[in-house]
């Protein structure tokens, strides 16, 4: 971004690292005692003077101390960009390719196969840019070679390069300097690598008197290791500088405090990177004509390591600043994306594509997995269709998924065109890392679903997750948000009406839900629905049926024994069915085992049937709540709350019915006590009928003393503050219950 052309003067001192040797300010001069002099006895006499010329000037000035502020002012005074734009990222990619291939570990033989150069670095735009920059890169390369060969001062050489690059931005300066170094470095290693197989390379190597580097790597290893480490540090810092340049100006400006702080350090980072270019070039030049007898002195590796250490510290500091800026930009993008979603859902559209692409496919062209073919598809398969977004986490109950798949398959069985499409959107908590167990859970669930699924949870943008949680109020419990063919939300959660009415609720709009409730009455047939076809048949035949639940084994034995005795004495055939409790499952399984072994009554063997019975009751409460109904203005809501109150208590309960509408219910203690006093109301059975007689007999047991407990499912934030007791109609006290049942 343009911010990299800004200037600053608070840079160098703030980035001073703790170097392996004593330092003075930012440009440390190593204490002489810590720098062992090179062993001249190991070098040929004819080479020694030339080597001393190169090394002595460099080691004396490379770390020469100077006034930090003066150096910063010097750097800034050379900076006068003329506005030209350079694709520094592409140029650096080519530089990095050269530096990675120029390595002392490769030796050419006639059988060696060369890798092809990455096509990206040969793109026509890059070639065009290089045609413009080639002369500049060549000129900088020549200047580096000339000054380093003449034993020039490292700081002076670096400043000369800054003067030559005055019209370029900070990122362009450092990348051009790196390119100039890559040219000479690449030529050096190209000659060294090819001199055994290429006559031209052999002659050039002979003319330059290059040592047999590849044959004597052990002696030169410390220098090459230090050189490679420094080059890596140079590349890291250069990439970091380019990252600052590429920051989107739409989301962050140079006036941003974190950005302003970072920009003050960019000139320093550029200075030390270019100065490292000078140091590396000096090292390569010092090898020319030295022969293979030369062994690198400890000082040489120490100088390079010190620079690498300094650049590493600079890189670490810049990366921390980048992290802050990326977080700031991410937050702004997140807010922008969230606001866009709000506007999209408020607007009117000709189809659902804008909505679905914003929700599902902002990162990927094929974001969906077709449950039937298991192939990836685009959101276009959902164009102008009713779409149901199945929103869950990765902890979906087996029962829930089983029933939903059954309803889905029954609705679409043998139909070429489906009435609606379901898309699974898995919402995960990104505060916890994604691991193999979560990946396996996701894949296992996706493989069982016959509908479309998001290909991976990571494709769901944070803004979408926020919208789902804040606007659609998702919080662990699965939701089924229905969008019409234009992308408008026509039901915030159709899962409840799907549990209650199944495919009869199509097209799953809130209006359809309201219409179904208007035609509904509270009856045993509605309560049982198609969960148990046999029980449904008894109801339609007008038989006496008793449904009961709870988990107290002692009460179950007492109640079933008493009810069987009463039905026999009253000569009323009665079918009893145990429907369990909404939770916990393990206690219900134990109760069913006792009932089955002792033949106390009928029961549902499939735990899914027990689960579905209670989840339908919870769904009735949710559905009524969505339409603003309470027990004070809705008789069905009162019956539903009564059933949920039974389930929330520790006692059992029972409903006795003849046919569909003639019903009586009571909690376990009252029902059992009434049955034990059957002799008092036995005579009324013949005149009134069994259910009316039981209803009247229960009246004396309806005392004002009671302790009802209502455990309401779902998000407590959406439950109204005032919930009245279904028995006495007084407001109930409110508590919060957290439950974990993994049995």
N, C-alpha and C positions, 0 to 999 in steps of 0.2 A: 504494500500500500504506500501512498505518498508520504506517509509518516516517516519512512526511513530516510527521507531527505532532510528531516528536521535535525537540528543541532543540539548539543548539550555539552555541559562542561563539568558534570559531576561524576565522571565515569570511572577513571582508572583506579583511584584510591579505593573505591567501594568494592572492587573486584580482586584486590590483592590476595592471592592465595598463600597458604603456608607451604613454601617450596621445600624440597628435600634439603636445601642448603640455606644458610643465613641470607636474608634479603635486606635490601635498602629500598624503601618505598616500593614502587611497582617494577622497576627495572633493576633487579638485584645483581650485585657484583659478588660472585662467590668468594668466600674467604679463601685465600691462597692456600692455607694449610689443608683445606678439605679437597683441593684439586691436585691430585698427584700429577707431576709432570710426565709427559709421554716418555717412554723408554726409547731413547734414540739409538741404543745399541742394536736394536732389532731391525733398524731401517738401513737400507743402502746409503752410503755417504752421498751419492749423486742426487738422491731424492730428498735428503733431509733439508737442505736450504729452501727448496720450493715449498715443501710441506709446512715448514716453520713460517714462511711468509703468509700462507693462507690461514693457518691456524692461529698464529699469534695475534693478528689483527682482529680475527673473528672472536676469539675467546676474551680479548680485552674489551671489546665494544658491544658484543651481543647482549650482555647483561649490564651494560654501563648504567649507573644510576643517573637519574635526571629528575628535574622538578616535574611532578605529575601534572600540575595545572598547566605548566608551560607546554608539555607534550600534547595535552588535550587541545590547547589553543592552536598548536601547530597543525594538528590533524584537522581541526575545524576550519582553519584558515585556507586549507587546500580544497575544501569541499564546495563546489559550485556547479551542481547538476544542471544540465541544459534541457531536461524534460524528456530525453530519449528513453524509450522503453525497451528492455532486453528480457527475453525469456530465460532468466537465470536458472530456473529449475531444469529445463531441457539441456542447457549447456553444462550444468553441474552433473547431470546424468551421464553425459559423454565423458566428462573429466573423471568421474568415479569409475567408469568402465575401464579407462586407461590405467588408473592407479591400481585397480584390482588385478588387472592382467600383468602389470609390470611388477613381477615378483621374482626374487632370487631362487625360488623353489622349483622353477620350471626350466628344463633344458630341452632344446629342440633336437629331435632325431629325424631321419628321413621318414619314419613311420608315424610321427606325431600328427594327430588330427586336431586342427584348430576349430574352436567354437565360432559360430557365426556371431557377428556383432548384432546386438539387439536392434530390431527394426525401428524402435522408438527413437533411437538417437540418429537415425538416418532419414527421419521424416522431412518432407520437402520444406516445411517451415523452419526446421532447425538448420537445414542446409543453407537456406536463404539468409538466416541470421549469421551463420558462420562466414558467409561470403563478405558480409559487412565488417565482422569483427576480426577476420583472419590477420589483417595487417597489424591491428592493435595488439593482438595476442603475440604475434611474432616480435613486435617492437619491445613489448614488456619482457618477453623471454630473453631477448638479446641484452636488454639492459641489466637484467638479473645476472646473466652469465658474465657479462663484462665487469660489473662491479664486484661480484663475488670472486672472480678470477684475479682481480687486482688487489685483493685484500682490503676492500672497502669496509668502512664502518657499517655495522648492521643497521643501526638506527638511521643513519644517513641514507643508506640504500632503500630502506623502507619508506622514508619520507620522499625520496626521489620517485618512487612508484606512486605514492599518493599524488604527487604533483602531476605525473603523467596521466593519472586517472581522475583528474579534478572534475571533469564534466559528467561523470557517471554517479549513479546513486550508490549508497553504501553496499547493497547486495551485489550490484554489478561490479564494483571495485574488487571485492573479495573473490568473486567467481572468475573474473578475467585474470586476476593474479594466479588463482589456482589452475586455470587453463594454461597459462604461460608456463607454470611449473610442470604441468602434466606433459607438455610438448617435450621439454628437455629430458624429463624423467623417463617418459615413454621411449624416446629415441635411445637413451642410454641403455635401458634394459632390452630393447629390441635388438640392439647390436650385440649385447652380451648373450642373449638367448640364441640368436641365429648364427653366431660366428662359427659354430661347428658344422653347420649344414649349408650355409650360404656364402659363396666366394666373396660377394660384395661386402657382406657383414664382416667377414674375416679380415678383409683388407682395411676396412674402416677401424676395426678393433685394433689391428696392428698399428695403424697410423696414430691412433689415440693412446696406444700403449695401455689398453685396459687390462687389468689383472684378470687372471682366470678365476673370476669370482665364483662361478658355480662349482669349481673344483676345490675352493678354499673357503667354503662358507663357515666352517667352524671358527676360524680366526676372526672373521668379520661379523659373526652372529650378533654380538652385543650391539654393534652399530646398526645393523639391519633391523634388529628387534626394536631398538629405540626409534629408528626412522619410521618403521611401520606404525608404531604406536602414535607417533606424532602426526603422521598423515591421517590416521583414523580420527584423532582429535580435531585436526583441521577440517576434515569433512563434516564431523558432527556439528562444530560451531557454524560452519558455512550453511548447512541445512537449516540450522536454527534461525540464522539471520534471514534466510529466504522465507521461513515460516512466518516471521514477523511481517515481512513485506506482503505476504499473501493474505494476511488477516483482512476480512471483509470490512471495508470502510463504511458500509451501510449499518453495521452493528457496533463499531467502535471507532472513536476518533483519537487523534493525537492528544486531545485535551483530557482524555480519560486518565485519572491519576496513575493507574497501573501501567497504562500504555506510555505515558510520559516518563515514568520511572525507567521502563525498559528501554525507551529510545535514547536515554542518556548513556546507556551502556553499549549501544550498537557501535559507535565509533571505536571504542576500546576493543571490542571483540574483533572488529575488522583489522585494527592495527596489529594485534597480536597474531592473528591468522596470517596476515601478509608477512609479518616479521618471521613467522615460522616457515613460510615459503622460502624466504631468504636463507634461513638456517639449513633447510633441507637441500636447497640448491648448492650451498657451500659444501655440504657433505658429499654430494655426488661429484662435484668438480674436484674435490680433494682426492678422489680415487683415480682420476685420470693420470696416467704415467707413473703411478706408484708401484706397479708390479705386484705379484702375488706374495712377495715377502712381507708386505706391509701388514702389520697387526694393529687394529684400532686401539687407541688409548682410552683409558677409563673416562678421561675428560670429555671425549667426543660423545659418548653415550650419555654422560651426565647432563651435558648441555641440552641434548634433545629431550631427555626425560623431564628436565625442569620445565621446558616449554610445553611439553605434553601435559604436565601436571597443572600448569597455569591455564591452559586452554580447557582442560577438564573442569576446573573450577568455574571458569567463565561459562562453559556450557551448562553446568549444573544450575548456576544462577539464572541464566536466560530461560532454561526449561521451567524453573519455578515461576518466573514471570509469565511465560507462555501458558502454563497451567491455569494461573489466575485469569488470564485473558480469555482462554478457551472456555473456562467456566462462566465468565461474564457473558461471552457471546452466546454460549449454549442456553443460558437463562433467558436472554433476550429473544433468541429463536424460539425457545419453548413458549414464552408468553405470546409471541407473534402467531405461532402455530395454533395455540389454544384459542386465541381471539378469532383466528380464521375459521376454526371449527364452529365457534359460536355463531359467526355470521353465516356460514354455510347452512347450518340447520335452521336458521331463521328465514333464509331466502327461499324463493320458489324456483324449482328447476324443472326442465322438460323431461329429464330422466334421473336415474340414481347414480350416474357415473362420477360426478364431482364429489358427492358425499362418500362413495365407496373408495375412490382413489385416495381421498384425504384420510380415510380411516384405516385403509388396508395396504395400499401399494405405493406409498411415497418413496420407498427404497428399492423396490423390486418390480420388474415387469411381469413376473410370474409368481405372485405371492401366495397363491392358493394351491392346496393339494386336493385333487378330486378323490373323494372317498371310494368311488366305484372303480376307477381305473388306476388309482394311486399315481397319477401323473400330475405334474405341475401345470397350472393354467393361469390365465390372467383374469382380472375382475370383469372383463367383457362378458363372461358367461353369465353374469348376474344382471346384465343390462335390462332395465324395464321389467324386472321381476319383483315379486314380494320377497324380501330378504329378511330372514330371522337371524340375528346375531346372537349366537349361543356363547355367553360370556361366563367363564369360570376360571378358577385357578387350576392347579394340577391335582388337587385333592377332590376328585369327583367320586361320589359313592357308586358302588356297583349297581345298586338298585335304581338310582336316579338315571344312570346311563342306559340301563337295560330297558326300563319302561319307555324312555324317550325314543330309543331306537325302534322299539316295537310299534309305537304310535306312528313314527315317521314311515316305517316300512308298510304298515297297514294302509296309510294314506296314499302312498305312491305305488302300491303294488300293481304291476302290469300296466303302468301308465307311461307313455312315451314322454309326455310333457307334464312336468311336476307343477302343482299348484303354487308351491313356494319353495324357496331354497334356504337351507340352513348353513351358516358359516360359523365354525368354532373359532373364537378369539380367546386364546389362553392368556390371562393376565397374571404375571408373576411379580413377586416382590423383588425389585432390582437392588434393594439394600443388601441382599444376600447373593453370594456368587453363584453363577450357573455351573453345576457340576455334572458328573456322569449319571448320578442317580436321578437328577431332574431331567436330563436328556432321555434317559430310559423311560421314565414315567410319561414324558410327553409323547415319545414315539409309540409307546404301548397304547395310550389313549387314542392317538390319531389313527392307529391301524384298525381300531375297532369301530370307528365312526363311518357311517355310510354317506355322510354329507361332506361338504367342503370344510377344510381346515386351513388355518394360517400355516404356511410352510414351516415357520419357526417363530417362537414367541418374541425373538429379538427384532422382528420386522414391525412390531407394534411400537410406534413412536411414543416417547414420554408424554407428549401433549395429548395423545389419544388416550393413554392410560389415565391421565388426569381428568379428561373429559368423562370417561367411563365412570370414574370414582366419584367425581364431584357433581356432575349433572345427572347421571343415571343411577347414582348412589350404589354402585357395586361395592360389596364388602363380603367376600368369601362365598356367600350363598349364590348359586348359579342364577343367571338372568337370561331371558330370551327377549331381546329388544326387536320389535317389528318395524321394518321400514317398508313403506309402500313403493310402487314402481317409480315414483319421483324422488325417493330418498327421504320422505317425511316420516318422522316417528309417529306411528299410529297406535302403538301400545308400548309403554315403558318396560313391561315385563309380562309376556304372554305365557310364561311357564305355568302360572297359576291356572289360567283358563284351560291350558292344554291338559294339566293334571285333572281338572274337574270334568271337562267335556270332551277331551280328545280332539279328533279331527272335526267334530261338530262345531268347534269354535272358529273354523276357517271363515274369513281371512284374518282372524286373530287381531282385530282392531278393538279399541276400547268401546266403540259403539256396539260392536257385535257382542262384547262381554255384557254390556248394559242390557241389551235386548234379551240375552239368554237368562239373566237374572230376573227380568220381568216375568218370564214364563215359568219360573221355577218356584216350587214350594218345598217346605221341609217335610220330607218323608223318608222312610227307611230305604226305599228303592233308590232315592237320590244319594243317600249316605253310602250305600254299598256299591251302587253302580254295577259295573261289569267285573269287579274284582273277583267275585265268586259266582259263577253262573248258576250253580246248584242252589245257593242261598237266594239268589234273585228269583229262581223258579218257585221256591217255597213262598216267597213274599207275594208273587203274582197269583199263586194258588189260594192265598188267603189263610195260610197256616199261621199258627202262633210261633213266633221266632223270638229268641232271646240272644242278644249280643252282650257280652260282658268282657271286662278287661281289668288290668291291674297286675301286680307281681307278687302280692302277698299269698303264698301258698296255703297258709292256714285259712285265710278268708275264702280262697277259691274252693277248698274242700268243703267248708261250711256252707257256702252259698250254693254250690252245685247240688249238694246233698239235699238241702232244704228245697230248692226249686224243683228237683226231680220228685220229691215226696209230695209237694203241693200240686204239681201237675197231674200226678197219679190220683190223688184224692179228689181233685176237682174234675177228673176225667177229661182233661184238656191235653191233647197231644202237643208237645212242645219241643222244638229243635233249638238246642243251645250251641253257640259257636263262640269260642274264645278268640278275641281279636288283639290281645296283648296290650302293649304300651308303646308309645313313640320311642322310648329309650329307657334304660340301656338294653341292648340286644341280648346280652348274655343271660340276664335274669329272665327275659321272656323265653329264651330257649329252654332254660331249666324248668320254667312253669309248664311249657308245652310237653316236655318229657314226662313230668308228673301226671299231667292230664291224660296223656296217651297211655301210660303204663297202668294207671288206675281207672281208665275208661270213665273219666268224670264228665266229659262232654265232647262235642266236636271242636275242631281247631283248624287253623290254616297251617299246613306243613311248610309251604313256601314262605320264607321270611320276607320276600319281596311283596307278598300280598299284605302282610302286616304293615310293612313300611309304607306302601301305597295308600292304605286306609287312612293312616295318620297324616301323611303328607297332603292328601286331598283336603282334609279338615284344615290344616294350616293354610293351604292355598285358598280355601274359601274365606278364611279370615283376611289374608292378604288382599284378595280380590275385592272384598267388601270395603276394606280400608282405602284402597286406591280410588274407590268411588265415594268416599266420604261417609260411609254407613257406620252406625254404632248400634249397640244393643237397645238404645233408647228409641231409635227410629226404624229399626229393621228386625222383624221377628226371626228371620233366618240367621242373622248375625248373633242374636241372643242364643239360639240353639247351638251354634258353632262354638261360641265362647263357653257355654255350659259344658260341652264335650271336652274342650281343651282344659277347662278347670278340673274336670274329672281326671284327665290324664296327668295334670300337674300335681294332684294329691297323692298321698301315700296309700290311701284306701283303694279298694276296687270300686267298680260301678257296674250298672246293668241297664239295658234298654229292653223292654218287652213290648212286642208289637204283634198285631194281627193284621195281615195285609200290609198296605203301604202307609196309610195315614194314621191308623189307630195305635198310638204309642204312649208309653209311660217310662220315665227314667228316674233314677235316684242313685245316690252314691252307695258304696258297698255296705256301710254300717246300717243305714236306714233300710235298705232293701232286705238285708239279712234279718234284721229285727222284725220287720213287717211280715216276712215269710214265716218266722217262728211263731207268730200270733195268728196263723191262718184260720184257726178254729173260730176266731172272733168275726171274720168276714167271709167265711166259707159259703154261708147261705146266699150271699149277694152275687155269687158267681153265676148261679142259674138264672137269676132275674136280670142282672145287668150285663153279664158277660165277663170274661176273665180280666181283660185289660181295664175296663171301667171300674170293676170291683177293686183291682189292685191300686188303681189311681186314687180312689176314695180312701182306701185303707192306709195309704201313705200320708194322708193329710195330717194326722196327729203327730207324725214324726217330723213334720216340717217346722222345726223350732227356730227361734231367732238366733240361737247359739250356733255358730258355724265358723270354720276357718278355711276359706277357699283360697287356693293357690293357682294363679293363672300364669303359665310360662308362655310368653308370646314369642314366636319365631322371628328372626330377621334383625334388621338394623334398629337399635333402640332409638337412634336419632330421628327415625321416621314415625315412631309410635307416639300417639297423642298423649299429652300430659295427663289427661283425665280419662281413666278407664274405670267403668263402674262394675260392681259385682253382679253377676248374672242371677244370683239368688236373692239378694236384698236390695239391689239397685243403688247402693251407696258407693261413693268413690273408693277405689282400692289404693292401698299404699303401694309405692313403687320401689322396687329393688332391682339391682343389676346382677344377673347370674352369668358367670362364665363356666362353660362346661366342656370337658374333653372326654369323649367316650370312644375308645378305639377297640372295643371288644367286638 
